[in-house]
Structure formats: C-alpha cells, structure tokens
C-alpha cells in the first residue's frame, strides 16, 4: 500500500462502513465507504477546524483570507506527518509540469494547493464558491482580485483534494480560469474515486494525475493488512462494481433497514425519507 493510501486509512480519511450499517450519502443513496481526503491534514477534528477557519477567513475579507489560510496550513505542515507527506508528494508531482500558477477551489482544494505553490515558488489563484478569485505571490502576499491582466496567457495547474465526477471543474474551476484567460491543460488530485472524472476532464481538454485511487487494489491491500474484514471487503467490491445494485441488494437482504432508520430520527430519518422521495427505495 502506498504511503498516501496508508495515511488515508490512518487518519480515517477512508472509512469503511460496518457490514450491517452502510453510510448515507447526501444524495439519499447508501454507500460502503466515505472518503474525506482533507482528514490527511491530521485527523477529522483538525480538518473540520480548518474548514471553519477557512469559512470565517473568507467571510471576513476575501483579499486577506489566502494569507491567513496559508499561514495556518504552514504551521500544520511543520507539525503533522501525514500532511507533510501528502504535500511533499504533490510537490514532487507538480514539479513535472510547466506552469505559472497553481489554483485551488474553495474549500477542500486549499488544503492541497497552497503549500505546493509556496514550495515551488509559484503564484496561487484562490477560487471561491461564488466564482470570484484572488491572485497572490508564492508567499501569499500582493493579493489582488484576479483579472485578465494578471492571468491571461499564463499556464495554470489546478490541485484538488478529490475527483469524483469532476463536476466542480466543469461548473466552476475551469470556467473561472479560462474566463480569466488562463490556460489549463493539467490537474493533480490526491484521490481519484474512479467515477468518470477522468472522462469528464478529458472532454474539457484536461489531463488528470492523481496520487492514489479508490479501487479494488486499495481495498485488496486494506483486507490483507487487516484494516477491514472479509464481509466489509465483499460489500465494498460490490459497491465499486455498481453503487445502485449495492443499495438494492443491501435493502433486499435488510428489509427492516429503512423503517429502523426513520425510527432513529435526525439525519438518518432525513436521508431515509430522501431515498424514498427519490425512488431509491
């Protein structure tokens, strides 16, 4: 198992569901595992603290936010083994490309785009959810609202936490970069979920590079290392083959599951009712 893959399990960034209780996804579907790549920062608590710090910094001032966020990440880079490890691997991969800017999108991309820009001495484009953007130096100084005078004709490498179906690229990151006149032909992500993201990006004229992927090989290693048991492994492999069939098969073999989730109340009830309303059950 690669060091990044091992760290994903070590930090609970990848968490496999108990064999009799799958995870609810926000879509209202059931899944066999979660992947929260940003937990590589150190652990779930620290990752969630940083998400809140990012939100608060942006709400306060979009121009000063990048420097505040970068400083916090730099401190964590110096104290967290898993964060240093993934950052150094991203730097090594990014160094293979020819580019002028590294970009990252709000919020989770920032975990992995800012420090490589600094270490490689490249300018950074901080892209916000509202499709505005700020450019900074590699030291995250000289912040200014991104415009064509700064970005036009420049090559941009986008670094992301996770690629599933590349919907954020299609909806936001690529239109913003190209709208500023930037040239984007490559992206790096920590994790590829192998759910059509590569195909979508290719359609946008972008090649994808990743440190690891959520695939059978990853869970083969997890089973071998005793991280998951045989039953969990079987459910994960079934999910990877067909998420829809996984849900149908699980509900067929656990006919009381939906009723029990509704009885629990709270988010479990909300997700179960969403699944019903969408016709998944």
C-alpha positions as CSV (number, residue, x, y, z in Angstrom):
1,X,0.0,0.0,0.0
2,X,1.4,3.4,-1.0
3,X,2.2,5.9,1.8
4,X,-0.8,8.1,0.8
5,X,-3.2,5.2,0.8
6,X,-1.9,4.0,4.2
7,X,-2.3,7.6,5.6
8,X,-5.9,7.7,4.3
9,X,-6.8,4.8,6.5
10,X,-4.6,6.0,9.4
11,X,-6.4,9.3,9.6
12,X,-9.9,7.9,8.9
13,X,-10.0,9.8,5.6
14,X,-11.3,6.5,4.2
15,X,-13.8,4.9,6.5
16,X,-15.5,1.6,5.5
17,X,-19.0,1.1,6.8
18,X,-19.8,-1.7,9.3
19,X,-21.1,-4.7,7.4
20,X,-24.7,-4.3,8.6
21,X,-24.9,-0.5,8.6
22,X,-23.9,1.3,5.3
23,X,-23.3,5.0,5.2
24,X,-25.9,7.5,4.0
25,X,-24.7,9.8,1.3
26,X,-26.1,13.3,0.9
27,X,-27.8,12.2,-2.4
28,X,-30.0,9.8,-0.4
29,X,-28.2,6.7,-1.6
30,X,-26.4,4.2,0.5
31,X,-22.6,3.7,0.3
32,X,-20.0,1.3,1.6
33,X,-17.4,3.9,2.5
34,X,-16.6,7.5,2.9
35,X,-13.6,9.3,1.6
36,X,-12.7,12.6,3.3
37,X,-9.3,13.4,1.8
38,X,-8.9,16.6,3.9
39,X,-8.6,14.4,7.0
40,X,-5.0,13.9,5.8
41,X,-4.3,17.3,7.5
42,X,-4.0,15.3,10.7
43,X,-7.4,13.9,11.8
44,X,-11.1,14.7,11.5
45,X,-11.2,17.3,14.3
46,X,-8.3,19.3,12.9
47,X,-9.7,19.1,9.3
48,X,-13.1,20.3,10.5
49,X,-11.4,23.1,12.5
50,X,-9.6,24.2,9.3
51,X,-12.8,24.1,7.2
52,X,-14.4,26.5,9.8
53,X,-11.3,28.7,9.8
54,X,-11.4,28.9,6.0
55,X,-15.1,29.9,6.1
56,X,-14.5,32.6,8.7
57,X,-11.5,34.0,6.9
58,X,-13.3,34.3,3.6
59,X,-16.4,35.8,5.3
60,X,-14.1,38.4,6.9
61,X,-12.2,39.5,3.8
62,X,-11.6,37.6,0.5
63,X,-8.3,39.5,-0.1
64,X,-6.7,38.8,3.2
65,X,-8.1,35.2,3.5
66,X,-5.5,33.4,1.4
67,X,-2.6,34.6,3.6
68,X,-4.4,33.7,6.8
69,X,-5.3,30.3,5.5
70,X,-1.8,29.6,4.1
71,X,-0.2,30.6,7.4
72,X,-2.4,28.1,9.3
73,X,-1.5,25.3,6.8
74,X,2.2,26.1,7.0
75,X,2.1,25.6,10.8
76,X,0.3,22.2,10.3
77,X,2.8,21.2,7.6
78,X,5.5,21.6,10.2
79,X,3.7,19.5,12.9
80,X,1.7,16.9,11.0
81,X,3.4,13.9,9.5
82,X,0.5,12.9,7.2
83,X,0.0,16.4,5.9
84,X,3.7,16.9,5.2
85,X,3.8,13.5,3.5
86,X,0.9,14.2,1.1
87,X,2.2,17.8,0.5
88,X,5.7,16.6,-0.4
89,X,4.3,14.0,-2.8
90,X,2.1,16.7,-4.5
91,X,5.1,19.0,-4.9
92,X,7.1,16.1,-6.5
93,X,4.3,15.5,-9.0
94,X,3.6,19.2,-9.7
95,X,7.3,19.8,-10.4
96,X,7.0,17.6,-13.5
97,X,4.7,20.2,-15.2
98,X,5.3,23.6,-16.8
99,X,3.0,26.3,-15.3
100,X,2.9,29.8,-13.9
101,X,0.1,29.5,-11.3
102,X,-1.3,26.8,-9.1
103,X,-5.0,27.1,-8.4
104,X,-7.3,25.7,-5.8
105,X,-11.1,25.9,-5.2
106,X,-13.0,26.6,-2.0
107,X,-12.7,24.9,0.4
108,X,-11.0,21.5,0.4
109,X,-8.7,22.1,-2.5
110,X,-6.9,24.8,-0.4
111,X,-5.6,22.0,1.8
112,X,-3.5,20.7,-1.1
113,X,-2.9,23.6,-3.5
114,X,-1.5,26.4,-1.3
115,X,1.7,24.8,0.1
116,X,2.9,23.3,-3.3
117,X,2.6,26.8,-4.8
118,X,4.7,28.2,-1.9
119,X,7.3,25.5,-2.0
120,X,7.7,25.6,-5.8
121,X,7.7,29.4,-5.8
122,X,4.6,29.8,-8.0
123,X,1.8,32.3,-7.8
124,X,-1.6,31.0,-6.5
125,X,-5.1,31.5,-7.6
126,X,-7.6,31.2,-4.8
127,X,-11.0,30.5,-6.3
128,X,-14.2,31.0,-4.3
129,X,-17.6,29.3,-4.5
130,X,-19.1,32.5,-5.9
131,X,-16.7,32.2,-8.8
132,X,-14.6,35.2,-7.8
133,X,-10.9,34.7,-7.4
134,X,-7.8,36.2,-5.8
135,X,-4.2,36.0,-7.0
136,X,-1.2,36.1,-4.7
137,X,2.5,35.6,-4.8
138,X,4.1,32.3,-3.6
139,X,4.3,33.9,-0.2
140,X,0.6,34.7,-0.4
141,X,1.3,38.4,-0.3
142,X,0.3,41.0,-3.0
143,X,-3.2,39.8,-3.0
144,X,-5.5,41.2,-5.7
145,X,-8.8,40.4,-7.3
146,X,-7.9,38.1,-10.2
147,X,-8.3,39.7,-13.7
148,X,-7.0,39.1,-17.2
149,X,-4.1,41.5,-16.8
150,X,-2.6,39.0,-14.3
151,X,-3.7,35.6,-15.6
152,X,-4.2,35.9,-19.4
153,X,-1.9,33.6,-21.3
154,X,-0.5,32.1,-18.2
155,X,-0.5,28.3,-17.6
156,X,-2.5,27.1,-14.6
157,X,-2.1,23.8,-12.8
158,X,-5.2,23.1,-10.6
159,X,-4.6,20.9,-7.5
160,X,-7.6,19.3,-5.9
161,X,-8.4,17.0,-2.9
162,X,-10.7,14.5,-4.7
163,X,-12.1,13.9,-8.1
164,X,-15.4,12.1,-8.4
165,X,-17.2,13.2,-11.5
166,X,-15.3,16.4,-11.9
167,X,-18.5,18.4,-11.6
168,X,-16.7,21.3,-9.7
169,X,-14.2,21.6,-12.6
170,X,-17.0,21.7,-15.2
171,X,-19.2,24.1,-13.2
172,X,-16.7,26.4,-11.6
173,X,-12.9,26.0,-11.6
174,X,-12.3,25.6,-15.4
175,X,-14.7,28.4,-16.4
176,X,-13.1,30.8,-13.9
177,X,-9.6,30.0,-15.0
178,X,-10.4,30.2,-18.7
179,X,-12.6,33.2,-18.2
180,X,-9.5,35.0,-16.9
181,X,-7.6,34.0,-20.0
182,X,-5.6,31.3,-18.2
183,X,-4.5,28.1,-19.9
184,X,-5.4,24.9,-18.1
185,X,-4.5,21.5,-19.6
186,X,-3.5,19.5,-16.5
187,X,-4.7,18.9,-12.9
188,X,-3.5,16.9,-10.0
189,X,-5.7,15.4,-7.3
190,X,-4.8,13.5,-4.2
191,X,-7.6,10.9,-4.8
192,X,-9.4,9.6,-7.9
193,X,-12.7,8.0,-7.0
194,X,-12.9,6.3,-10.4
195,X,-16.4,7.6,-11.1
196,X,-16.0,9.1,-14.6
197,X,-14.0,12.2,-13.6
198,X,-11.1,11.4,-16.0
199,X,-13.5,11.2,-18.9
200,X,-15.2,14.5,-18.0
201,X,-11.9,16.2,-17.7
202,X,-10.7,14.8,-21.0
203,X,-13.8,16.3,-22.5
204,X,-12.7,19.7,-21.1
205,X,-9.2,19.2,-22.6
206,X,-7.6,18.4,-19.3
207,X,-5.3,15.5,-18.3
208,X,-5.7,14.2,-14.7
209,X,-2.9,13.0,-12.5
210,X,-3.5,11.5,-9.0
211,X,-1.6,10.2,-6.0
212,X,-3.9,7.2,-5.4
213,X,-7.4,5.9,-6.4
214,X,-10.4,4.3,-4.7
215,X,-10.3,1.0,-6.5
216,X,-10.2,-2.8,-5.9
217,X,-6.4,-2.7,-5.4
218,X,-6.7,-0.3,-2.5
219,X,-9.2,-2.5,-0.7
220,X,-7.3,-5.6,-1.5
221,X,-4.4,-4.1,0.5
222,X,-6.7,-3.0,3.3
223,X,-8.1,-6.6,3.6
224,X,-4.6,-8.0,3.5
225,X,-3.4,-5.6,6.3
226,X,-6.4,-6.3,8.5
227,X,-7.9,-2.8,8.2
228,X,-11.2,-4.2,7.0
229,X,-12.8,-7.7,7.4
230,X,-13.9,-10.1,4.7
231,X,-17.6,-9.1,4.9
232,X,-16.7,-5.4,4.6
233,X,-14.5,-6.2,1.7
234,X,-17.2,-8.0,-0.2
235,X,-19.6,-5.1,0.3
236,X,-17.1,-2.6,-0.9
237,X,-16.2,-4.6,-4.0
238,X,-19.9,-4.9,-4.7
239,X,-20.3,-1.1,-4.3
240,X,-17.4,-0.4,-6.7
241,X,-18.9,-2.6,-9.3
242,X,-22.4,-1.0,-9.1
243,X,-23.4,1.5,-6.4
244,X,-27.1,1.2,-7.4
245,X,-27.0,-2.6,-7.3
246,X,-25.2,-2.4,-3.9
247,X,-28.1,-0.4,-2.5
248,X,-30.8,-2.7,-3.9
249,X,-29.0,-5.8,-2.7
250,X,-28.5,-4.4,0.8
251,X,-32.1,-3.3,1.2
252,X,-33.3,-6.6,-0.2
253,X,-31.3,-8.5,2.5
254,X,-32.2,-6.0,5.2
255,X,-36.0,-5.4,4.7
256,X,-36.4,-3.5,8.0
257,X,-33.4,-1.1,7.5
258,X,-35.4,1.9,6.2
259,X,-38.0,1.6,8.9
260,X,-35.3,1.4,11.6
261,X,-33.5,4.5,10.1
262,X,-36.8,6.5,10.2
263,X,-37.3,5.4,13.8
264,X,-33.9,6.8,14.7
265,X,-34.9,10.3,13.8
266,X,-32.4,13.1,12.9
267,X,-30.2,12.8,9.9
268,X,-30.8,9.0,9.5
269,X,-34.6,9.8,9.2
270,X,-34.0,12.6,6.8
271,X,-31.8,10.5,4.5
272,X,-34.2,7.6,4.6
273,X,-37.1,9.8,3.6
274,X,-35.0,11.4,0.9
275,X,-34.2,8.0,-0.5
276,X,-37.9,7.2,-0.6
277,X,-38.9,10.5,-2.2
278,X,-36.2,10.0,-4.9
279,X,-37.4,6.5,-5.6
280,X,-34.2,4.8,-4.5
281,X,-36.2,2.6,-2.1
